[in-house]
Amino acid sequence: MTTDGEATTSGEADAGDAAARQRTAARERTAARERTVARDRTAAWERTAAWERTVARERTAGPAPGVQPYYARSAEALAERYESLRFETVHEHFLPLLPAAPARVADIGAGTGRDAAALAALGHEVTAVEPVPELRRVARRLHPSPAIRWLADSLPALPRLDGAAGTFDAILLSAVWMHLDEPDRPAAMRRLHTLLAPGGRLLISLRHGPPPEDRRMYDIPAPETVTLATHHGLRPLQETTGTDHLGRDTVHWSSLAFEKERA
């Protein structure tokens, strides 16, 4: 038989055990939060250190092949100009030709990252290739997306993509092809064909009009590029023309789309 005093003592003990368990659980939650904060702080330090190492390498490595001084000098001004236009406006003709997401897409000559960021936002895994370190730094600052992998490389050889042959579902060259010297264009087209997966699409925007005097640029006729692509096994899908979205009266553009043969 249990007396009233024994019941009270037992109840007090149970209450004490519950309180102790609550205190232990609270301490464990606090410790878990502290561990999470510590992990996040460590990860942030590691990201910062990695960024600083990348910047240091770029500053000491010297210019990569394909870098033109104009783009290094003008990175900030170009960012303001490029970022004033939306991807959907500049590349409206390409939008229906993009692969279904998620897909592997390369943006060759990615500049300040506007197009790479838009492609990543659509759900694609993007490799952004840009030889100018100043442009890459601006791009990473403006578009810090984990879905974008940045590479310092350039046409015609793109040697840092040696392990990516046959993997890209789409490759975008926005205002890039016109910088290539004529002898480099066949090798560049052959390289792009190699990088595309079967059924992959190559999207090229070509600038037409008087080339500026402060950088290497050519007014390459669209039919020449179509012929070259066809010769290298790329089937023409689309050829459209449009005005300059920056309002330059002497400039107009061609949008060319090609598809690699399917296996």
Backbone hydrogen bonds, N-H to C=O, Kabsch-Sander energy under -0.5 kcal/mol:
donor,donor_aa,acceptor,acceptor_aa,energy
7,A,3,T,-2.1
8,T,4,D,-2.3
9,T,5,G,-2.2
10,S,6,E,-2.6
11,G,7,A,-2.7
12,E,8,T,-2.5
13,A,9,T,-2.1
14,D,10,S,-2.4
15,A,11,G,-2.5
16,G,12,E,-2.3
17,D,13,A,-2.5
18,A,14,D,-2.4
19,A,15,A,-2.4
20,A,16,G,-2.3
21,R,17,D,-2.5
22,Q,18,A,-2.4
23,R,19,A,-2.5
24,T,20,A,-2.6
25,A,21,R,-2.8
26,A,22,Q,-2.5
27,R,23,R,-2.4
28,E,24,T,-2.4
29,R,25,A,-2.5
30,T,26,A,-2.5
31,A,27,R,-2.6
32,A,28,E,-2.5
33,R,29,R,-2.6
34,E,30,T,-2.5
35,R,31,A,-2.4
36,T,32,A,-2.4
37,V,33,R,-2.8
38,A,34,E,-2.4
39,R,35,R,-2.6
40,D,36,T,-2.8
41,R,37,V,-2.6
42,T,38,A,-2.5
43,A,39,R,-2.8
44,A,40,D,-2.4
45,W,41,R,-2.4
46,E,42,T,-2.6
47,R,43,A,-2.5
48,T,44,A,-2.5
49,A,45,W,-2.8
50,A,46,E,-2.6
51,W,47,R,-2.5
52,E,48,T,-2.5
53,R,49,A,-2.3
54,T,50,A,-2.4
55,V,51,W,-2.7
56,A,52,E,-2.3
57,R,53,R,-2.4
58,E,54,T,-2.4
59,R,55,V,-2.1
60,T,56,A,-1.6
61,A,57,R,-1.8
62,G,58,E,-0.6
64,A,131,P,-0.6
67,V,64,A,-1.8
71,Y,68,Q,-1.1
72,A,68,Q,-1.2
73,R,69,P,-2.6
74,S,70,Y,-2.0
75,A,72,A,-0.7
78,L,74,S,-3.0
79,A,75,A,-2.1
80,E,76,E,-1.8
81,R,77,A,-1.7
82,Y,78,L,-3.5
83,E,79,A,-2.7
84,S,81,R,-0.8
85,L,82,Y,-1.6
89,T,86,R,-0.8
90,V,86,R,-2.4
91,H,87,F,-2.7
92,E,89,T,-0.9
94,F,91,H,-1.1
95,L,91,H,-1.3
97,L,94,F,-1.8
98,L,94,F,-0.7
98,L,95,L,-1.2
105,V,103,A,-0.6
105,V,125,E,-2.6
106,A,170,A,-2.2
107,D,127,T,-2.7
108,I,106,A,-0.7
108,I,172,L,-2.5
109,G,107,D,-0.5
109,G,129,V,-2.4
110,A,107,D,-0.5
110,A,129,V,-2.3
113,G,110,A,-2.2
117,A,113,G,-2.6
118,A,114,R,-1.9
119,L,115,D,-2.5
120,A,116,A,-2.3
121,A,117,A,-2.3
122,L,118,A,-1.1
123,G,120,A,-1.7
124,H,119,L,-1.9
125,E,103,A,-2.6
126,V,124,H,-0.7
126,V,147,A,-2.4
127,T,105,V,-2.6
128,A,126,V,-0.6
128,A,149,R,-2.8
129,V,107,D,-2.7
129,V,127,T,-0.6
130,E,128,A,-0.6
130,E,151,L,-2.7
136,R,132,V,-2.1
137,R,133,P,-2.4
138,V,134,E,-1.8
139,A,135,L,-2.7
140,R,136,R,-2.7
141,R,137,R,-1.7
142,L,138,V,-2.5
143,H,139,A,-2.9
145,S,143,H,-2.4
148,I,145,S,-1.4
149,R,126,V,-2.8
150,W,148,I,-0.5
151,L,128,A,-2.5
153,D,151,L,-0.9
158,L,154,S,-2.2
161,L,158,L,-1.7
162,D,159,P,-1.4
164,A,161,L,-2.1
165,A,162,D,-0.6
166,G,194,T,-1.7
167,T,164,A,-1.6
167,T,195,L,-1.0
168,F,195,L,-2.2
169,D,104,R,-2.4
170,A,104,R,-1.3
171,I,201,R,-2.5
172,L,106,A,-3.1
173,L,203,L,-3.1
175,A,173,L,-0.7
175,A,205,S,-0.9
176,V,205,S,-0.6
179,H,176,V,-2.4
180,L,177,W,-1.7
184,D,181,D,-1.3
185,R,181,D,-0.8
185,R,182,E,-1.0
188,A,184,D,-2.1
189,M,185,R,-2.6
190,R,186,P,-2.3
191,R,187,A,-2.1
192,L,188,A,-2.3
193,H,189,M,-2.3
194,T,190,R,-1.9
195,L,191,R,-1.9
196,L,192,L,-1.4
197,A,168,F,-3.1
199,G,260,K,-0.8
199,G,261,E,-0.6
200,G,197,A,-3.0
201,R,169,D,-2.1
202,L,258,F,-1.9
203,L,171,I,-3.0
203,L,201,R,-0.5
204,I,202,L,-0.5
204,I,256,L,-3.0
205,S,173,L,-2.5
206,L,254,S,-2.8
208,H,252,H,-3.0
215,R,212,P,-0.6
217,M,215,R,-0.6
218,Y,178,M,-2.3
220,I,218,Y,-1.2
225,T,221,P,-1.4
226,V,222,A,-2.4
227,T,223,P,-2.5
228,L,224,E,-2.1
229,A,225,T,-2.5
230,T,226,V,-2.5
231,H,227,T,-2.2
232,H,228,L,-1.2
233,G,230,T,-1.7
234,L,229,A,-2.2
235,R,233,G,-0.5
235,R,259,E,-3.2
237,L,257,A,-3.4
238,Q,257,A,-1.5
240,T,255,S,-2.1
242,G,253,W,-2.3
244,D,251,V,-0.8
247,G,244,D,-1.6
249,D,247,G,-0.6
251,V,248,R,-1.5
252,H,208,H,-2.0
253,W,242,G,-2.9
254,S,206,L,-2.2
255,S,240,T,-2.8
256,L,204,I,-3.3
256,L,254,S,-0.5
257,A,238,Q,-2.4
258,F,202,L,-2.4
259,E,235,R,-2.0
260,K,200,G,-3.0
261,E,233,G,-1.0
